[in-house]
Amino acid sequence: MAERIAAVVLAAGMSRRMGRPKALWPLGGSTMIVRVLSPLVEIGSNDPVGVITGHQAQQVRNAVDGIAVEFAHNSEFEIGGMLCSVKVG
């Protein structure tokens, strides 16, 4: 039996310096979040693959529509920083 591990992708940040969420940034005909998630889902050894949302949560969910992931929401994304998202994951 193959070893299975969970994967957690953080997509809750506000990307203040970048001016828009990095997860939604266009990259190679897709978005950054899809480019990160697709290989994790395709290799099949990651179960579950989780996405932590926060800022623009619905837009992130829409961007990964059709990809088999589980979502969790970091309601403290504005004040908690990255560690807060890691804890939610």
C-alpha positions as CSV (number, residue, x, y, z in Angstrom):
1,M,0.0,0.0,0.0
2,A,1.4,3.4,-1.0
3,E,1.9,5.9,1.8
4,R,-0.6,8.8,1.8
5,I,0.0,12.3,3.1
6,A,-2.1,15.4,3.4
7,A,-1.2,18.6,1.5
8,V,-2.2,22.1,2.7
9,V,-2.0,25.1,0.3
10,L,-2.3,28.5,1.9
11,A,-4.4,30.9,-0.1
12,A,-5.7,33.3,2.6
13,G,-3.3,36.2,2.3
14,M,-4.1,39.7,1.2
15,S,-0.9,40.1,-0.9
16,R,-0.7,43.7,0.0
17,R,2.7,44.3,-1.6
18,M,1.6,42.6,-4.8
19,G,-1.7,44.5,-5.0
20,R,-3.9,41.4,-5.7
21,P,-4.0,37.9,-4.3
22,K,-1.1,35.7,-5.5
23,A,-3.4,32.7,-5.7
24,L,-5.4,34.4,-8.4
25,W,-2.4,35.6,-10.4
26,P,-2.4,34.5,-14.0
27,L,0.3,31.9,-14.8
28,G,0.7,29.8,-17.9
29,G,-2.9,30.1,-19.1
30,S,-4.3,29.4,-15.6
31,T,-4.0,30.8,-12.1
32,M,-1.2,30.3,-9.6
33,I,-3.5,28.3,-7.3
34,V,-4.5,25.9,-10.1
35,R,-0.9,25.5,-11.1
36,V,0.0,24.6,-7.5
37,L,-3.0,22.3,-6.8
38,S,-3.1,20.3,-10.1
39,P,0.1,18.3,-9.5
40,L,-0.8,17.7,-5.9
41,V,-4.1,16.2,-6.9
42,E,-2.8,14.4,-10.0
43,I,-0.1,12.4,-8.2
44,G,-2.8,10.9,-6.0
45,S,-0.7,10.3,-2.9
46,N,-2.0,13.4,-1.2
47,D,-5.2,12.8,0.7
48,P,-6.7,15.2,1.4
49,V,-5.5,18.3,-0.4
50,G,-6.7,21.2,1.6
51,V,-6.9,24.9,0.6
52,I,-7.0,27.5,3.3
53,T,-8.9,30.6,2.2
54,G,-9.3,34.0,3.7
55,H,-9.1,37.2,1.6
56,Q,-11.3,36.8,-1.5
57,A,-12.3,33.3,-0.4
58,Q,-15.1,33.0,-3.0
59,Q,-12.8,34.0,-5.9
60,V,-10.3,31.4,-4.8
61,R,-13.0,28.7,-4.6
62,N,-14.2,29.7,-8.0
63,A,-10.7,29.5,-9.5
64,V,-10.3,25.9,-8.3
65,D,-13.8,24.7,-9.3
66,G,-13.7,21.2,-10.5
67,I,-10.5,20.3,-8.6
68,A,-10.9,17.8,-5.8
69,V,-9.8,19.7,-2.7
70,E,-11.2,20.4,0.7
71,F,-11.6,24.0,1.9
72,A,-11.1,25.6,5.3
73,H,-11.5,29.3,6.0
74,N,-9.1,31.4,8.1
75,S,-11.4,34.1,9.5
76,E,-8.5,35.9,11.1
77,F,-6.5,36.3,7.8
78,E,-6.2,40.1,8.3
79,I,-4.6,39.9,11.7
80,G,-3.3,36.4,12.2
81,G,-0.6,36.2,9.5
82,M,0.6,33.1,7.8
83,L,1.0,31.1,11.1
84,C,-2.8,31.5,11.7
85,S,-3.5,29.9,8.3
86,V,-1.1,27.1,9.0
87,K,-2.9,26.4,12.3
88,V,-6.3,26.3,10.4
89,G,-4.7,23.8,8.0
